[in-house]
Amino acid sequence: MSPSVIFDAVMLGFEYSLLAVGIYISFRILDMADLTVDGSFCLGMAVSATCAVAGHPVLGLVLGCVAGAAAGCVTGLLITRAKINPLLAGIISMTGLYSVNIYVLGGPNVSLLDAPKAYDTFVTLAKGVLKVSQVKMVFIVVLVAAIVAVLAAFLHTESGLAMRATGDNEDMCRASSINTNLMKVVGLAVANCLVGLTGALLAQYQGYADMGSGTGMVMVGLASVIIGELFGGRRGVTAGLVCSVVGSVVYRLIIQSALMVNFIDSNALKLISACIVAVFMGAPAVRDAIRSSKQKKVAREKAEAYELALASAATAGSTTAAGSPAGAAPSDDATTEGGR
């Protein structure tokens, strides 16, 4: 790949990295499969595009975060108050958000080519020093680094530890007087806030907002998280957040490499994401099955060796008894042993 292609793939990976961090919070920390993501991503994109067209791009990023957090709160309340299964609650929110997104966007898509962007001020300041693409890269990297740092600090506070404990063992948290329902709502709000911010950033970076952009975002985020865990494992929450960002970048590089060698076409991106998630999530079960098969093979070989040793001992004893002279008087030692 050429340096420009690598640069574009890395920048796209950073643009989607907060999506991966949001998925990490809901999937790993809260231990929930949140399907609200597809709707909250498009909601953040729609809000950002609407505000940018109105001439307020920075406000669009802020309101995109708020809109995503509101969507996460709705899902959290459906889970905690209405006692709806998390998967069904996510589907309900995602379905409802489709209509909301159409109303907010005002149509199936909106162009932002002539609208102001949040990074325009930095482009003006760095004019003659950095290219526009370089300014956009610096802006997104600094923003992602700041958000990850704030999240890591929050997850080490008392409230953050309570949220992490809720995902690990909810019953124990209730016994410790922790409001687990509140922790779930807050966790889903934070996760979807990041997803909404991702959609808001992407709308301004790519120059348009589209209703179909949110489809399959859960798979993209999960693939990034799982790829990131190959590098850092599950050693800690800070490492998990950082590795989610790294996984997002690596995922985009993998996709770009596959497109460059004509291994896949652009229509197969969601299929590749689903395959990556299925392979890496199924890998532990396959590894355990292989390990169990090896252990059974070793145990079987030991049992066969033991049976062979017993058979050899029995054969040797029979041969010794058959080789003794018929009617021979037992020796003194044998008589003594018999008496004993």
Long-range contacts (C-beta under 8 A, 24 or more apart in sequence): 1-256, 1-257, 1-260, 5-256, 5-260, 6-253, 6-256, 7-133, 7-137, 8-256, 9-249, 9-252, 9-253, 9-255, 9-256, 10-137, 10-249, 10-252, 10-253, 11-133, 11-136, 11-137, 11-140, 12-252, 13-248, 13-249, 13-250, 13-251, 13-252, 13-253, 14-137, 14-140, 14-141, 14-144, 14-245, 14-248, 14-249, 15-140, 15-198, 15-201, 15-202, 15-205, 16-198, 16-202, 16-220, 16-221, 16-224, 16-248, 16-252, 17-144, 17-198, 17-224, 17-244, 17-245, 17-248, 17-249, 18-144, 18-147, 18-194, 18-195, 18-197, 18-198, 18-201, 19-194, 19-195, 19-198, 19-217, 19-220, 19-221, 19-224, 19-248, 20-220, 20-221, 20-224, 20-225, 20-228, 20-244, 20-245, 20-247, 20-248, 21-147, 21-148, 21-151, 21-194, 21-241, 21-244, 21-245, 22-190, 22-191, 22-192, 22-193, 22-194, 22-195, 22-198, 22-221, 23-191, 23-195, 23-218, 23-221, 23-222, 23-224, 23-225, 23-244, 24-221, 24-225, 24-240, 24-241, 24-244, 25-151, 25-187, 25-190, 25-191, 25-194, 26-187, 26-188, 26-191, 27-222, 27-225, 28-167, 28-225, 28-234, 28-240, 29-155, 29-163, 29-164, 29-167, 29-187, 29-237, 30-163, 30-166, 30-167, 30-184, 30-187, 30-188, 30-191, 31-167, 31-168, 32-79, 32-86, 32-167, 32-184, 32-188, 33-86, 33-87, 33-90, 33-218, 34-72, 34-75, 34-86, 34-90, 34-188, 34-191, 34-192, 34-218, 35-87, 35-90, 35-91, 35-93, 35-94, 35-218, 36-71, 36-72, 36-74, 36-75, 36-89, 36-90, 36-93, 36-94, 36-97, 36-188, 36-192, 37-90, 37-94, 37-191, 37-192, 37-195, 37-214, 37-217, 37-218, 37-221, 38-94, 38-214, 38-215, 38-216, 38-217, 38-218, 39-71, 39-93, 39-94, 39-95, 39-96, 39-97, 39-98, 39-100, 39-101, 39-214, 40-67, 40-68, 40-71, 40-72, 40-93, 40-97, 40-192, 40-195, 40-196, 40-199, 40-214, 41-68, 41-195, 41-196, 41-198, 41-199, 41-213, 41-214, 41-217, 42-97, 42-98, 42-101, 42-199, 42-211, 42-213, 42-214, 43-67, 43-68, 43-71, 43-97, 43-100, 43-101, 43-104, 43-196, 43-199, 44-68, 44-195, 44-196, 44-197, 44-198, 44-199, 44-200, 44-203, 45-199, 45-200, 45-202, 45-203, 45-209, 45-210, 45-213, 45-214, 46-101, 46-104, 46-105, 46-110, 46-199, 46-203, 46-209, 47-104, 47-196, 47-200, 48-199, 48-200, 48-201, 48-203, 48-204, 48-209, 49-105, 49-110, 49-112, 49-115, 49-203, 49-204, 49-208, 49-209, 50-104, 50-105, 50-106, 50-110, 52-112, 52-115, 52-116, 52-117, 52-203, 52-204, 53-110, 53-112, 53-115, 55-115, 55-116, 57-115, 57-116, 57-117, 57-118, 57-120, 57-204, 58-118, 60-118, 60-200, 60-203, 60-204, 61-118, 61-197, 61-200, 61-201, 61-204, 63-200, 64-196, 64-197, 64-199, 64-200, 64-201, 65-193, 65-194, 65-196, 65-197, 65-200, 66-193, 66-196, 67-196, 68-192, 68-193, 68-194, 68-195, 68-196, 68-197, 68-199, 69-189, 69-190, 69-192, 69-193, 69-196, 70-189, 71-97, 71-192, 71-196, 72-185, 72-188, 72-189, 72-190, 72-191, 72-192, 72-193, 73-185, 73-188, 73-189, 75-188, 75-192, 76-184, 76-185, 76-186, 76-187, 76-188, 76-189, 77-185, 79-184, 79-188, 80-181, 80-184, 80-185, 81-181, 98-211, 101-211, 101-214, 102-211, 105-209, 105-211, 108-210, 108-211, 109-208, 109-209, 109-210, 109-211, 110-208, 110-209, 111-207, 111-208, 112-203, 112-204, 112-207, 112-208, 112-209, 113-207, 113-208, 117-204, 117-205, 118-201, 118-204, 119-204, 136-205, 140-201, 140-205, 143-201, 144-245, 147-194, 147-197, 148-241, 148-242, 148-245, 151-190, 151-241, 152-237, 152-238, 152-241, 155-237, 155-238, 155-241, 156-237, 156-238, 159-186, 163-187, 164-237, 195-221, 215-270, 216-270, 216-273, 219-270, 219-273, 219-274, 219-277, 220-251, 220-273, 222-273, 222-277, 223-247, 223-251, 223-273, 223-276, 223-277, 223-280, 224-248, 224-250, 224-251, 226-276, 226-277, 226-280, 226-281, 227-251, 227-254, 227-276, 227-280, 229-280, 230-280, 251-276
